[in-house]
Amino acid sequence: MKARFEHFYRSLADRRAHALLIYVTAATILLVSIGGIVSSTTIGLLVVLGILTLVFDANIRGALLDSKKLMPLTILMGGVLVWQCLGIAFRTPTDKQAATVLGSAIGIAMLLPLLLAALQRDPQFRGRLFRALFVLGCIAAAISLARYAIILGQDGRFSIKELLGERLVPIGRANHQILGAGGLAACFFAGLAIYPKVTFRQKRLIVAGLLLIAITVALTQSRGPILAIGLALIATSILELFRTPAKRVTAGLVLAALCFAIPVVFVLAEPWLKAWACTTHISMCRPSNRQDVWGLVSEMIQDRLWFGIGPSFRFPGGAVSHPHNGILGLIFYFGLPMALLFLSIIAFAVKQAAAAPPSPSRTFALLGIFFSMSFVATDLSNPFAFVNTLYLYLWLPVWLGALLVLASHDDPPVAASSGPPNPSA
């Protein structure tokens, strides 16, 4: 039986199934929203192929257990899975639905060996992945804009007031303004990553695609993702000013912390900012209610600091949907160790990406990580649940950034002054 499974895996691997499944997963997340069934199925296949890869591919296991390269990351992600298991066993009252969320974390973990196998078997995988993401993002943005225009045009609602009152919802698995904008942000970063290495004619097409995606994100009126994109661009540009790997690593960690801290400061200063800049309570001036939620969650955390309240907990009454902060959310749902493990994984990825020579992968990874750190400051309460688009804007950049620790011939460096590119250049 084992021999049959191994033969089955080898036949899939020889057909570059790892890369193909990652492409398909990205496409379904960005384009398919029929109850999430299609995208959930592809992620289930991703889990199965990831497990087969770990069982039958000695090269992948060796890379993940290399003490000088990926072992620290493997231990950290293993710690995430172990701590969730401990929570299921020891949390009181028992949270039976937590096992489902554990499956989500396993899915995120399995993306790492799949990416590693795809990189080993397809020398052009990274470039193809970025191009595929960018094209898929442009398609999703175009369809989303068309649907938005049809909705507004049904009753002739093309006034500024109607535009501000009707937030665009991107198509795809998220079916949500904020999370959908996150998925499009990943595609935006993929376009920026490949921009320096294409011809002049292709650059013009990329600029057009970037504008298309940017307009779509802006029309979602999602303040968190819009701010996060701006902070990611600024942070990545600042990082390029540091020439030595050691200085870039230190700067990268500081910039990641700032990307998290700045949105938090904006939320805390919301009453003063609104009094200064807003005259209504619609569009960008609508109340966020984050301060009240954070206060409530912080009080509840104190009694369940180690194993949390459980990921299936729902606030009564519906007034609060979730903690609206990734670090608070992890402590709230799983306990303090989960938040520390998550931050350690982010730090590992930042360290490897910042220390690597300039390349499209480094640009994409840093943009995505800085974006996600800003994003979790006000949303994404559980970064280990594989709902919606966090596969694209969080874990794909994190894993690709972490994999830059491996000496790779498939992602040749570019000039140090090239990233992130300026589309207007």
Phi, psi and omega per residue, in radians:
M1 nan -0.776 3.118
K2 -1.058 -0.688 3.141
A3 -1.110 -0.653 3.115
R4 -1.144 -0.780 3.114
F5 -1.090 -0.694 -3.136
E6 -1.155 -0.722 3.084
H7 -1.081 -0.712 3.109
F8 -1.080 -0.777 3.131
Y9 -1.115 -0.777 -3.121
R10 -1.067 -0.680 3.125
S11 -1.147 -0.674 3.077
L12 -1.158 -0.789 -3.106
A13 -1.098 -0.686 3.141
D14 -1.121 -0.427 3.100
R15 -1.635 0.252 3.117
R16 0.995 0.754 -3.114
A17 -1.139 -0.521 -3.141
H18 -1.043 -0.879 -3.131
A19 -1.152 -0.756 -3.109
L20 -1.063 -0.732 -3.116
L21 -1.179 -0.619 3.086
I22 -1.147 -0.719 3.078
Y23 -1.052 -0.828 -3.095
V24 -1.117 -0.711 3.123
T25 -1.062 -0.798 3.110
A26 -1.070 -0.733 -3.119
A27 -1.119 -0.755 -3.117
T28 -1.210 -0.643 3.119
I29 -1.113 -0.697 -3.064
L30 -1.441 -0.496 -2.948
L31 -2.034 -0.329 -2.998
V32 -1.969 2.237 -3.129
S33 -2.303 0.355 -3.102
I34 -1.340 1.427 3.102
G35 1.179 0.095 -3.125
G36 1.274 0.079 -3.046
I37 -1.161 -0.778 -3.078
V38 -1.149 -0.863 -3.116
S39 -1.167 -0.623 3.094
S40 -1.134 -0.643 3.110
T41 -1.142 -0.755 3.137
T42 -1.138 -0.638 3.097
I43 -1.201 -0.602 3.033
G44 -1.070 -0.731 3.080
L45 -1.124 -0.629 3.091
L46 -1.056 -0.726 3.119
V47 -1.105 -0.802 -3.114
V48 -1.084 -0.831 -3.122
L49 -1.160 -0.605 3.083
G50 -1.100 -0.745 3.120
I51 -1.141 -0.756 3.092
L52 -1.048 -0.662 3.124
T53 -1.104 -0.775 3.131
L54 -1.144 -0.614 -3.081
V55 -1.319 -0.725 -2.950
F56 -1.919 -0.095 -3.099
D57 -1.946 1.748 -3.100
A58 -1.142 -0.561 -3.137
N59 -1.122 -0.709 3.133
I60 -1.179 -0.778 3.112
R61 -1.058 -0.740 3.139
G62 -1.083 -0.719 3.133
A63 -1.147 -0.739 -3.123
L64 -1.210 -0.416 -3.110
L65 -1.828 0.220 3.085
D66 -1.270 1.983 -3.021
S67 -1.123 -0.398 -3.123
K68 -1.615 -0.049 -3.077
K69 -2.293 -1.422 -2.963
L70 -1.776 -0.113 -3.104
M71 -1.012 -0.745 3.112
P72 -0.992 -0.695 3.120
L73 -1.172 -0.726 3.115
T74 -1.066 -0.715 3.125
I75 -1.138 -0.742 -3.128
L76 -1.105 -0.802 -3.141
M77 -1.203 -0.610 3.031
G78 -1.085 -0.662 3.090
G79 -1.087 -0.634 3.081
V80 -1.051 -0.802 -3.116
L81 -1.194 -0.726 3.140
V82 -1.114 -0.745 -3.105
W83 -1.162 -0.616 3.073
Q84 -1.135 -0.682 3.091
C85 -1.106 -0.740 3.105
L86 -1.092 -0.670 3.104
G87 -1.092 -0.730 3.110
I88 -1.080 -0.665 -3.072
A89 -1.354 -0.649 -2.955
F90 -1.975 -0.204 -3.118
R91 -1.193 2.426 3.076
T92 -2.195 2.377 -0.103
P93 -1.193 2.809 -3.084
T94 -1.055 2.345 3.141
D95 -1.935 1.549 -3.052
K96 -1.133 -0.549 -3.104
Q97 -1.302 -0.152 3.134
A98 -1.115 -0.412 3.110
A99 -1.106 -0.595 3.101
T100 -1.119 -0.721 3.120
V101 -1.197 -0.574 3.037
L102 -1.039 -0.681 3.069
G103 -1.047 -0.616 3.094
S104 -1.114 -0.763 3.128
A105 -1.135 -0.639 3.078
I106 -1.087 -0.705 3.105
G107 -1.059 -0.729 3.108
I108 -1.145 -0.737 3.130
A109 -1.093 -0.666 -3.095
M110 -1.249 -0.300 3.066
L111 -1.122 -0.522 -3.115
L112 -1.133 -0.952 3.109
P113 -1.122 -0.530 3.086
L114 -1.124 -0.790 3.099
L115 -1.081 -0.742 -3.129
L116 -1.107 -0.747 3.112
A117 -1.151 -0.715 3.117
A118 -1.079 -0.695 3.124
L119 -1.157 -0.648 -3.117
Q120 -1.267 -0.573 -3.029
R121 -1.681 -0.267 -3.135
D122 -2.335 1.757 -3.091
P123 -1.028 -0.404 -3.112
Q124 -1.757 0.238 -2.984
F125 -1.064 -0.809 -3.051
R126 -1.059 -0.825 3.123
G127 -1.073 -0.722 3.118
R128 -1.138 -0.675 3.137
L129 -1.105 -0.791 -3.134
F130 -1.127 -0.705 3.105
R131 -1.137 -0.720 3.133
A132 -1.121 -0.757 3.124
L133 -1.059 -0.771 -3.102
F134 -1.138 -0.781 3.131
V135 -1.113 -0.759 3.106
L136 -1.079 -0.680 3.105
G137 -1.122 -0.696 3.100
C138 -1.128 -0.718 3.110
I139 -1.119 -0.810 3.138
A140 -1.084 -0.713 3.138
A141 -1.146 -0.752 -3.126
A142 -1.107 -0.782 3.137
I143 -1.152 -0.707 3.132
S144 -1.096 -0.747 3.112
L145 -1.131 -0.725 3.131
A146 -1.096 -0.766 3.121
R147 -1.118 -0.697 3.122
Y148 -1.086 -0.775 3.140
A149 -1.131 -0.669 3.127
I150 -1.128 -0.756 -3.136
I151 -1.078 -0.802 -3.136
L152 -1.230 -0.557 -3.078
G153 -1.388 -0.227 -3.115
Q154 -1.034 -0.669 -3.139
D155 -2.010 0.349 -3.140
G156 1.172 0.593 -3.042
R157 -1.660 1.239 -3.126
F158 -1.946 0.344 3.110
S159 -1.385 2.835 3.108
I160 -1.032 -0.678 -3.134
K161 -1.074 -0.748 -3.140
E162 -1.193 -0.665 3.105
L163 -1.070 -0.717 3.136
L164 -1.264 -0.480 -3.095
G165 -1.515 -0.262 -3.077
E166 -2.060 1.731 -3.135
R167 -1.335 2.330 3.119
L168 -1.210 2.363 3.056
V169 -1.919 1.931 -3.140
P170 -1.090 2.599 3.070
I171 -1.217 2.903 3.076
G172 2.063 -3.052 -3.030
R173 -1.059 -0.608 -3.043
A174 -1.141 -0.807 -3.076
N175 0.934 0.727 -3.041
H176 -2.672 2.483 -3.078
Q177 -1.087 -0.836 -3.039
I178 -1.258 -0.900 -3.099
L179 -1.212 -0.600 3.058
G180 -1.114 -0.684 3.078
A181 -1.107 -0.588 3.089
G182 -1.091 -0.763 3.101
G183 -1.079 -0.745 3.111
L184 -1.159 -0.553 3.095
A185 -1.079 -0.697 3.103
A186 -1.067 -0.694 3.112
C187 -1.183 -0.662 3.073
F188 -1.040 -0.778 -3.141
F189 -1.173 -0.615 3.089
A190 -1.093 -0.704 3.085
G191 -1.101 -0.739 3.101
L192 -1.117 -0.618 -3.097
A193 -1.149 -0.691 -3.080
I194 -1.541 -0.190 -3.045
Y195 -0.946 -0.792 -3.061
P196 -1.188 -0.325 -2.973
K197 -1.830 0.184 -3.110
V198 -1.918 2.979 -3.140
T199 -1.273 2.928 -3.123
F200 -1.048 -0.733 3.140
R201 -1.116 -0.726 3.122
Q202 -1.164 -0.575 3.097
K203 -1.081 -0.664 3.105
R204 -1.113 -0.693 3.104
L205 -1.168 -0.686 3.129
I206 -1.126 -0.733 3.105
V207 -1.026 -0.746 3.118
A208 -1.079 -0.737 3.117
G209 -1.161 -0.679 3.098
L210 -1.091 -0.725 3.107
L211 -1.122 -0.703 3.124
L212 -1.054 -0.829 3.141
I213 -1.152 -0.723 -3.114
A214 -1.094 -0.726 3.117
I215 -1.100 -0.748 -3.137
T216 -1.088 -0.800 3.112
V217 -1.076 -0.732 -3.137
A218 -1.068 -0.677 -3.105
L219 -1.279 -0.268 3.012
T220 -1.222 -0.319 -3.112
Q221 0.963 0.571 3.141
S222 -1.594 1.821 -3.010
R223 -1.120 -0.686 -3.120
G224 -1.046 -0.979 3.123
P225 -1.088 -0.648 3.135
I226 -1.112 -0.810 3.092
L227 -1.110 -0.696 -3.102
A228 -1.126 -0.685 3.093
I229 -1.077 -0.797 3.123
G230 -1.065 -0.775 3.141
L231 -1.155 -0.665 3.131
A232 -1.116 -0.752 3.120
L233 -1.105 -0.765 -3.140
I234 -1.146 -0.809 -3.087
A235 -1.110 -0.744 -3.137
T236 -1.165 -0.661 3.092
S237 -1.136 -0.727 3.112
I238 -1.098 -0.711 -3.102
L239 -1.067 -0.552 3.141
E240 -1.153 -0.260 3.140
L241 -1.323 -0.309 -3.117
F242 -1.638 2.157 -2.978
R243 -1.579 -0.509 -3.106
T244 -1.666 2.525 -3.133
P245 -0.977 -0.715 -3.099
A246 -1.088 -0.764 3.134
K247 -1.199 -0.618 3.114
R248 -1.156 -0.664 3.130
V249 -1.093 -0.858 3.126
T250 -1.051 -0.808 3.136
A251 -1.112 -0.678 -3.136
G252 -1.088 -0.737 3.119
L253 -1.146 -0.730 3.116
V254 -1.129 -0.753 -3.126
L255 -1.145 -0.667 3.094
A256 -1.087 -0.715 3.106
A257 -1.134 -0.686 3.120
L258 -1.174 -0.648 3.112
C259 -1.082 -0.548 3.056
F260 -1.347 -0.728 -3.000
A261 -1.265 -0.638 -3.042
I262 -1.092 -0.833 3.079
P263 -1.072 -0.613 3.091
V264 -1.071 -0.762 3.116
V265 -1.090 -0.715 3.119
F266 -1.076 -0.703 3.109
V267 -1.131 -0.768 -3.139
L268 -1.138 -0.517 -3.136
A269 -1.641 0.171 -3.049
E270 -0.958 -0.784 -3.130
P271 -1.010 -0.725 -3.127
W272 -1.259 -0.694 3.137
L273 -1.122 -0.728 -3.138
K274 -1.194 -0.664 3.108
A275 -1.123 -0.538 -3.112
W276 -1.442 -0.683 -2.943
A277 -1.997 -0.211 -2.981
C278 -2.038 2.532 3.029
T279 -2.097 -0.162 3.128
T280 -2.270 3.137 3.086
H281 -2.090 0.590 3.129
I282 -2.078 2.947 3.086
S283 0.943 -2.300 -3.080
M284 -1.159 -0.255 -3.117
C285 -1.692 0.111 3.131
R286 -1.182 2.572 -3.119
P287 -1.165 2.461 -3.132
S288 -1.609 -0.474 -3.122
N289 1.058 0.255 -3.101
R290 -1.139 -0.690 -3.093
Q291 -1.044 -0.770 3.140
D292 -1.096 -0.737 -3.127
V293 -1.132 -0.791 -3.130
W294 -1.093 -0.667 3.108
G295 -1.104 -0.773 3.128
L296 -1.104 -0.807 -3.115
V297 -1.128 -0.733 -3.131
S298 -1.057 -0.663 3.101
E299 -1.161 -0.694 -3.108
M300 -1.273 -0.496 -3.114
I301 -1.108 -0.615 -2.988
Q302 -1.014 -0.510 -3.109
D303 -1.550 -0.200 -3.073
R304 -2.387 0.971 -2.969
L305 -1.253 -0.507 -2.987
W306 -1.638 -0.834 -3.111
F307 -1.937 -0.027 3.076
G308 1.259 -3.072 -3.086
I309 -1.597 -0.218 -3.129
G310 1.854 2.406 -3.035
P311 -1.225 -0.264 -3.141
S312 -1.616 0.051 3.140
F313 -1.117 2.417 3.062
R314 -2.246 2.370 -3.136
F315 -1.196 2.388 -3.142
P316 -1.236 2.611 3.049
G317 1.539 -0.368 3.098
G318 1.407 -0.016 -3.139
A319 -1.204 -0.565 3.106
V320 -2.057 2.227 -3.105
S321 -1.635 -0.669 3.131
H322 -2.900 3.013 -3.023
P323 -1.161 -0.260 3.113
H324 0.995 0.599 3.029
N325 -2.858 2.187 -3.038
G326 -1.135 -0.681 -3.120
I327 -1.274 -0.846 3.053
L328 -1.025 -0.700 -3.112
G329 -1.100 -0.745 3.136
L330 -1.139 -0.729 3.089
I331 -1.128 -0.730 -3.098
F332 -1.121 -0.801 -3.070
Y333 -1.441 -0.697 -2.956
F334 -2.112 -0.269 -3.093
G335 1.848 2.856 -3.076
L336 -0.985 -0.720 -3.122
P337 -1.005 -0.599 3.130
M338 -1.132 -0.705 3.107
A339 -1.120 -0.700 3.137
L340 -1.168 -0.688 3.093
L341 -1.105 -0.758 3.124
F342 -1.075 -0.818 3.136
L343 -1.110 -0.601 3.107
S344 -1.188 -0.678 3.077
I345 -1.100 -0.770 3.110
I346 -1.075 -0.769 -3.134
A347 -1.090 -0.710 3.109
F348 -1.069 -0.802 -3.122
A349 -1.135 -0.735 3.106
V350 -1.074 -0.761 -3.120
K351 -1.049 -0.831 -3.101
Q352 -1.207 -0.723 -3.122
A353 -1.179 -0.757 -3.110
A354 -1.173 -0.580 -3.111
A355 -1.368 -0.316 -3.078
A356 -1.305 2.716 3.047
P357 -1.111 2.759 3.118
P358 -1.032 2.359 3.135
S359 -2.884 2.873 3.051
P360 -0.995 -0.663 -3.140
S361 -1.127 -0.720 3.120
R362 -1.130 -0.743 3.119
T363 -1.048 -0.860 -3.119
F364 -1.098 -0.766 -3.100
A365 -1.103 -0.834 -3.093
L366 -1.164 -0.753 3.094
L367 -1.021 -0.790 -3.116
G368 -1.158 -0.721 -3.121
I369 -1.184 -0.795 3.114
F370 -1.090 -0.721 3.089
F371 -1.043 -0.820 -3.071
S372 -1.165 -0.641 3.108
M373 -1.129 -0.620 3.044
S374 -1.239 -0.664 -3.102
F375 -1.114 -0.775 -3.077
V376 -1.247 -0.220 3.126
A377 -1.146 -0.495 -3.092
T378 -2.224 -0.111 -3.127
D379 -2.590 -2.850 3.062
L380 0.909 1.119 -3.046
S381 -1.145 -0.445 3.139
N382 -2.284 1.598 -3.124
P383 -1.170 -0.128 -3.131
F384 -1.808 0.267 3.018
A385 -1.791 2.240 -3.044
F386 -1.591 0.822 2.995
V387 -1.517 2.674 2.962
N388 1.048 -2.328 -2.873
T389 -1.928 0.165 -3.083
L390 -1.163 -0.317 3.011
Y391 -0.986 -0.628 -3.011
L392 -1.544 -0.780 -3.025
Y393 -1.631 -0.247 -3.140
L394 -1.973 -1.159 -2.943
W395 -1.342 -0.560 3.070
L396 -1.092 -0.860 3.057
P397 -1.089 -0.678 -3.126
V398 -1.109 -0.845 -3.107
W399 -1.190 -0.725 3.113
L400 -1.130 -0.663 3.076
G401 -1.125 -0.744 3.126
A402 -1.119 -0.631 -3.109
L403 -1.260 -0.177 3.072
L404 -1.184 -0.172 3.053
V405 -1.172 -0.380 3.140
L406 -1.461 2.338 3.044
A407 -1.144 2.105 -3.012
S408 -2.280 2.370 3.072
H409 -1.641 -0.077 -3.007
D410 -1.586 0.034 -3.108
D411 -2.456 1.227 -3.025
P412 -1.040 2.527 -3.122
P413 -1.100 2.737 3.012
V414 -2.056 3.034 -3.120
A415 -1.009 2.473 -3.038
A416 -1.086 -0.411 -3.084
S417 -1.570 0.100 -2.964
S418 -1.552 -0.382 -3.003
G419 -2.126 2.662 -0.224
P420 -1.285 2.588 -3.047
P421 -1.235 2.769 3.035
N422 -1.772 1.882 -3.063
P423 -0.998 -0.434 -3.082
S424 -1.453 -0.102 -3.092
A425 -1.250 nan nan
